Amino acid sequence: MKVTWTKGTDPAMSKEIASNFKNSVQLRKRMVAIVNDKIETVRIKARGEQLYDSPNWPYIQAGLIERERAYLEIISLLED
């Protein structure tokens, strides 16, 4: 569990959060699977040929890459 989960909380709250985190293995695994599906959708969209004709292609790609990066950050928070 990343420290981010308990950062800024009192010890009792930190203990409760840690306990809840450990008890939510199946939920977290499901969330990771859902977010991985979102990542695949972003990757497919980024490779779409129709985007190549857009004059804003670099900005669209940057946005898609940033979205993927955000999804990966969420996964890193969910994994033990």
C-alpha atoms as an extended CHARMM CRD file, in Angstrom:
* protein
*
        80  EXT
         1         1  MET       CA              0.0000000000        0.0000000000        0.0000000000  PROA      1               0.0000000000
         2         2  LYS       CA              1.3660000000        3.3960000000       -0.9500000000  PROA      2               0.0000000000
         3         3  VAL       CA              1.9170000000        6.0130000000        1.7360000000  PROA      3               0.0000000000
         4         4  THR       CA             -0.3730000000        8.3260000000       -0.2330000000  PROA      4               0.0000000000
         5         5  TRP       CA             -3.3650000000        6.4890000000        1.2520000000  PROA      5               0.0000000000
         6         6  THR       CA             -2.5130000000        7.4910000000        4.8080000000  PROA      6               0.0000000000
         7         7  LYS       CA             -0.6110000000       10.7230000000        4.2880000000  PROA      7               0.0000000000
         8         8  GLY       CA             -1.9950000000       13.4820000000        6.4980000000  PROA      8               0.0000000000
         9         9  THR       CA             -4.2330000000       11.2180000000        8.5800000000  PROA      9               0.0000000000
        10        10  ASP       CA             -4.0150000000       10.4990000000       12.2740000000  PROA      10              0.0000000000
        11        11  PRO       CA             -2.7060000000        7.0830000000       13.4200000000  PROA      11              0.0000000000
        12        12  ALA       CA             -6.1740000000        5.6430000000       14.1050000000  PROA      12              0.0000000000
        13        13  MET       CA             -7.4110000000        6.6300000000       10.6430000000  PROA      13              0.0000000000
        14        14  SER       CA             -4.2050000000        5.2900000000        9.0660000000  PROA      14              0.0000000000
        15        15  LYS       CA             -4.7360000000        1.9440000000       10.7490000000  PROA      15              0.0000000000
        16        16  GLU       CA             -8.3510000000        1.7910000000        9.5750000000  PROA      16              0.0000000000
        17        17  ILE       CA             -7.3990000000        2.7200000000        6.0060000000  PROA      17              0.0000000000
        18        18  ALA       CA             -4.6600000000        0.0610000000        5.9820000000  PROA      18              0.0000000000
        19        19  SER       CA             -7.1210000000       -2.5400000000        7.2590000000  PROA      19              0.0000000000
        20        20  ASN       CA             -9.7240000000       -1.6050000000        4.6580000000  PROA      20              0.0000000000
        21        21  PHE       CA             -7.0830000000       -1.6980000000        1.9300000000  PROA      21              0.0000000000
        22        22  LYS       CA             -5.9780000000       -5.2120000000        2.9000000000  PROA      22              0.0000000000
        23        23  ASN       CA             -9.5840000000       -6.4110000000        3.0840000000  PROA      23              0.0000000000
        24        24  SER       CA            -10.4870000000       -5.1430000000       -0.3810000000  PROA      24              0.0000000000
        25        25  VAL       CA             -8.2550000000       -7.3570000000       -2.5190000000  PROA      25              0.0000000000
        26        26  GLN       CA            -11.0020000000       -8.5460000000       -4.8830000000  PROA      26              0.0000000000
        27        27  LEU       CA            -12.4370000000       -5.0640000000       -5.3120000000  PROA      27              0.0000000000
        28        28  ARG       CA             -9.0080000000       -3.6090000000       -6.0550000000  PROA      28              0.0000000000
        29        29  LYS       CA             -8.2450000000       -6.3860000000       -8.5630000000  PROA      29              0.0000000000
        30        30  ARG       CA            -11.5350000000       -5.6700000000      -10.3270000000  PROA      30              0.0000000000
        31        31  MET       CA            -10.7840000000       -1.9390000000      -10.3780000000  PROA      31              0.0000000000
        32        32  VAL       CA             -7.3520000000       -2.6200000000      -11.8920000000  PROA      32              0.0000000000
        33        33  ALA       CA             -8.9940000000       -4.7470000000      -14.5960000000  PROA      33              0.0000000000
        34        34  ILE       CA            -11.4910000000       -1.9600000000      -15.3630000000  PROA      34              0.0000000000
        35        35  VAL       CA             -8.7530000000        0.6690000000      -15.5500000000  PROA      35              0.0000000000
        36        36  ASN       CA             -6.6450000000       -1.6140000000      -17.7800000000  PROA      36              0.0000000000
        37        37  ASP       CA             -9.6280000000       -1.7930000000      -20.1540000000  PROA      37              0.0000000000
        38        38  LYS       CA             -9.7090000000        2.0200000000      -20.1660000000  PROA      38              0.0000000000
        39        39  ILE       CA             -5.9940000000        2.0950000000      -20.9830000000  PROA      39              0.0000000000
        40        40  GLU       CA             -6.5170000000       -0.2530000000      -23.9170000000  PROA      40              0.0000000000
        41        41  THR       CA             -9.3300000000        1.9640000000      -25.2090000000  PROA      41              0.0000000000
        42        42  VAL       CA             -7.0350000000        5.0040000000      -25.0450000000  PROA      42              0.0000000000
        43        43  ARG       CA             -4.2630000000        3.1150000000      -26.8560000000  PROA      43              0.0000000000
        44        44  ILE       CA             -6.6330000000        2.0410000000      -29.6350000000  PROA      44              0.0000000000
        45        45  LYS       CA             -7.8820000000        5.6090000000      -30.0260000000  PROA      45              0.0000000000
        46        46  ALA       CA             -4.3020000000        6.9310000000      -30.1450000000  PROA      46              0.0000000000
        47        47  ARG       CA             -3.4970000000        4.5790000000      -33.0190000000  PROA      47              0.0000000000
        48        48  GLY       CA             -6.6100000000        5.5020000000      -34.9940000000  PROA      48              0.0000000000
        49        49  GLU       CA             -5.7280000000        6.5740000000      -38.5250000000  PROA      49              0.0000000000
        50        50  GLN       CA             -8.4410000000        9.2410000000      -38.6290000000  PROA      50              0.0000000000
        51        51  LEU       CA             -6.4490000000       11.2490000000      -36.0690000000  PROA      51              0.0000000000
        52        52  TYR       CA             -3.4800000000       11.6090000000      -38.4180000000  PROA      52              0.0000000000
        53        53  ASP       CA             -5.4000000000       14.0600000000      -40.5940000000  PROA      53              0.0000000000
        54        54  SER       CA             -6.1340000000       16.3980000000      -37.6970000000  PROA      54              0.0000000000
        55        55  PRO       CA             -4.0710000000       19.5790000000      -37.5140000000  PROA      55              0.0000000000
        56        56  ASN       CA             -4.2760000000       19.1470000000      -33.7410000000  PROA      56              0.0000000000
        57        57  TRP       CA             -2.7890000000       15.6580000000      -33.8400000000  PROA      57              0.0000000000
        58        58  PRO       CA              0.1390000000       16.4500000000      -31.4800000000  PROA      58              0.0000000000
        59        59  TYR       CA             -2.2350000000       17.9010000000      -28.8810000000  PROA      59              0.0000000000
        60        60  ILE       CA             -4.6400000000       15.0010000000      -29.1960000000  PROA      60              0.0000000000
        61        61  GLN       CA             -1.7750000000       12.5370000000      -28.7430000000  PROA      61              0.0000000000
        62        62  ALA       CA             -0.4430000000       14.4530000000      -25.7490000000  PROA      62              0.0000000000
        63        63  GLY       CA             -3.8940000000       14.3560000000      -24.1560000000  PROA      63              0.0000000000
        64        64  LEU       CA             -4.2540000000       10.6300000000      -24.7570000000  PROA      64              0.0000000000
        65        65  ILE       CA             -0.7870000000        9.9390000000      -23.3640000000  PROA      65              0.0000000000
        66        66  GLU       CA             -1.5880000000       12.0000000000      -20.2700000000  PROA      66              0.0000000000
        67        67  ARG       CA             -4.8620000000       10.1090000000      -19.8010000000  PROA      67              0.0000000000
        68        68  GLU       CA             -2.9800000000        6.8020000000      -19.9770000000  PROA      68              0.0000000000
        69        69  ARG       CA             -0.4540000000        8.1090000000      -17.4640000000  PROA      69              0.0000000000
        70        70  ALA       CA             -3.2750000000        9.0630000000      -15.0740000000  PROA      70              0.0000000000
        71        71  TYR       CA             -4.8040000000        5.5930000000      -15.4040000000  PROA      71              0.0000000000
        72        72  LEU       CA             -1.4190000000        4.0260000000      -14.6200000000  PROA      72              0.0000000000
        73        73  GLU       CA             -1.1570000000        6.2260000000      -11.5260000000  PROA      73              0.0000000000
        74        74  ILE       CA             -4.5640000000        4.9400000000      -10.3700000000  PROA      74              0.0000000000
        75        75  ILE       CA             -3.4140000000        1.3560000000      -10.8930000000  PROA      75              0.0000000000
        76        76  SER       CA             -0.2800000000        2.0090000000       -8.8580000000  PROA      76              0.0000000000
        77        77  LEU       CA             -2.4710000000        3.2280000000       -5.9860000000  PROA      77              0.0000000000
        78        78  LEU       CA             -4.6810000000        0.1450000000       -6.1540000000  PROA      78              0.0000000000
        79        79  GLU       CA             -1.9350000000       -2.4600000000       -6.2690000000  PROA      79              0.0000000000
        80        80  ASP       CA             -0.4070000000       -3.8320000000       -3.1070000000  PROA      80              0.0000000000
